[in-house]
Amino acid sequence: MRDAGSLLVLDQVVKTFGGVAAVGGLTAHVRQGSVHGLIGPNGAGKTTVINLITGLFHPSAGSIRFNGAKLEAMAPQDIAATGISRTYQNVRLFSGMTALEQVMTGCYLRRGVSLWSSFLGLPAASSAWRSTREQALHLLDRVAMAHRADELAETLSYGEQRRIEIARALGSDPKLLLLDEPTAGMNHSEAEAVGRLVHELRDAGLTILMVEHNMSLVTAFCDSCTVMNFGRLLAEGDPKTCIADPAVQEAYFGRKNDADRIQALR
Ligand SMILES: Nc1ncnc2c1ncn2[C@@H]1O[C@H](COP(=O)(O)OP(=O)(O)OP(=O)(O)O)[C@@H](O)[C@H]1O
């Protein structure tokens, strides 16, 4: 049974927006301890799937199960508390804050120190602040950014900002990390470095679901993948096999006959 060994299972998930099905009955499995790619042409429904898993949207039908919990009716903060964290397609750092402070905000979400304790400077708050700082420094080190801890986020390169976002997402100590196009806008060596980081995180016990357009990165760094088109499942399994699948090739590049016809018209 496919569900055994899966940390995350989407079962016949549907999401419609005003009659348009962005996701049209998707079933997908993410194995515990794997790097799983979520791929498909533009508009296939990948970001909508991430938004459904994190509770930003609720499915119109179907179920999403994570580590024994049913997510489909849960609020985003409750889903986050089950151990799911994410980054966004576009960098979303706070301007005017250092790299370290950005990551500390992710860690605070987990510690839950009351605002009153912080305002009043109670011992619990200052001890929480010290341990949060230590944890954030450790996370910056994990993403090879400790040397930039005191820099303002806006002074960092795009690739560095993406690493800070990953560190911030790790602050809540998730079991599942969702990365929405983590290498978008990066050059080849920056993208490869993110691939290696993702492997290190997996080897440390994390499960990663990543939306990725770069196929060579998917084959090099994903253990498995789900291919979507028009909100539906096109293929699932080993990345090389999925990408070679004629239906996947057609979704990305069109039918060979179409290409020949277009060529003939030129
Ligand atoms: N909030 C929304 N309201 C209406 N339609 C939406 C909404 N969000 C997504 N859609 C539509 O759902 C479809 C899937 O969009 P989605 O962003 O999930 O695709 P994607 O695979 O992530 O695309 P890309 O690779 O370009 O980021 C698109 O047709 C999009 O216009």
The ligand as an SDF file (V2000), in Angstrom:
LIG
                    3D

 31 33  0  0  0  0  0  0  0  0999 V2000
   -6.4150   32.6040   -5.5530 N   0  0  0  0  0  0  0  0  0  0  0  0
   -6.6860   32.2180   -6.8130 C   0  0  0  0  0  0  0  0  0  0  0  0
   -7.8200   32.6340   -7.4310 N   0  0  0  0  0  0  0  0  0  0  0  0
   -8.1050   32.2450   -8.6840 C   0  0  0  0  0  0  0  0  0  0  0  0
   -7.3330   31.4110   -9.4260 N   0  0  0  0  0  0  0  0  0  0  0  0
   -6.1910   30.9770   -8.8650 C   0  0  0  0  0  0  0  0  0  0  0  0
   -5.8140   31.3460   -7.5390 C   0  0  0  0  0  0  0  0  0  0  0  0
   -4.6310   30.7420   -7.2500 N   0  0  0  0  0  0  0  0  0  0  0  0
   -4.2940   30.0350   -8.3470 C   0  0  0  0  0  0  0  0  0  0  0  0
   -5.2310   30.1780   -9.3180 N   0  0  0  0  0  0  0  0  0  0  0  0
   -5.2170   29.5510  -10.6360 C   0  0  0  0  0  0  0  0  0  0  0  0
   -4.9750   28.1790  -10.4430 O   0  0  0  0  0  0  0  0  0  0  0  0
   -4.1080   27.6770  -11.4600 C   0  0  0  0  0  0  0  0  0  0  0  0
   -2.8870   27.0590  -10.8420 C   0  0  0  0  0  0  0  0  0  0  0  0
   -2.0700   28.0930  -10.2940 O   0  0  0  0  0  0  0  0  0  0  0  0
   -0.7510   27.7830   -9.4580 P   0  0  0  0  0  0  0  0  0  0  0  0
   -0.1530   29.0960   -9.0880 O   0  0  0  0  0  0  0  0  0  0  0  0
   -1.0530   26.8380   -8.3690 O   0  0  0  0  0  0  0  0  0  0  0  0
    0.1540   27.0570  -10.5640 O   0  0  0  0  0  0  0  0  0  0  0  0
    1.7000   26.7310  -10.5110 P   0  0  0  0  0  0  0  0  0  0  0  0
    1.8660   25.3490  -11.0390 O   0  0  0  0  0  0  0  0  0  0  0  0
    2.2550   27.0000   -9.1680 O   0  0  0  0  0  0  0  0  0  0  0  0
    2.2720   27.7750  -11.5660 O   0  0  0  0  0  0  0  0  0  0  0  0
    3.7430   28.4520  -11.6890 P   0  0  0  0  0  0  0  0  0  0  0  0
    4.7110   27.3590  -12.0170 O   0  0  0  0  0  0  0  0  0  0  0  0
    3.5600   29.4070  -12.8200 O   0  0  0  0  0  0  0  0  0  0  0  0
    4.0180   29.1350  -10.3800 O   0  0  0  0  0  0  0  0  0  0  0  0
   -3.7850   28.8480  -12.3820 C   0  0  0  0  0  0  0  0  0  0  0  0
   -4.6800   28.8100  -13.4800 O   0  0  0  0  0  0  0  0  0  0  0  0
   -4.0540   30.0430  -11.5110 C   0  0  0  0  0  0  0  0  0  0  0  0
   -4.4330   31.1640  -12.2720 O   0  0  0  0  0  0  0  0  0  0  0  0
  1  2  1  0
  2  3  1  0
  2  7  2  0
  3  4  2  0
  4  5  1  0
  5  6  2  0
  6  7  1  0
  6 10  1  0
  7  8  1  0
  8  9  2  0
  9 10  1  0
 10 11  1  0
 11 12  1  0
 11 30  1  0
 12 13  1  0
 13 14  1  0
 13 28  1  0
 14 15  1  0
 15 16  1  0
 16 17  2  0
 16 18  1  0
 16 19  1  0
 19 20  1  0
 20 21  2  0
 20 22  1  0
 20 23  1  0
 23 24  1  0
 24 25  2  0
 24 26  1  0
 24 27  1  0
 28 29  1  0
 28 30  1  0
 30 31  1  0
M  END
$$$$
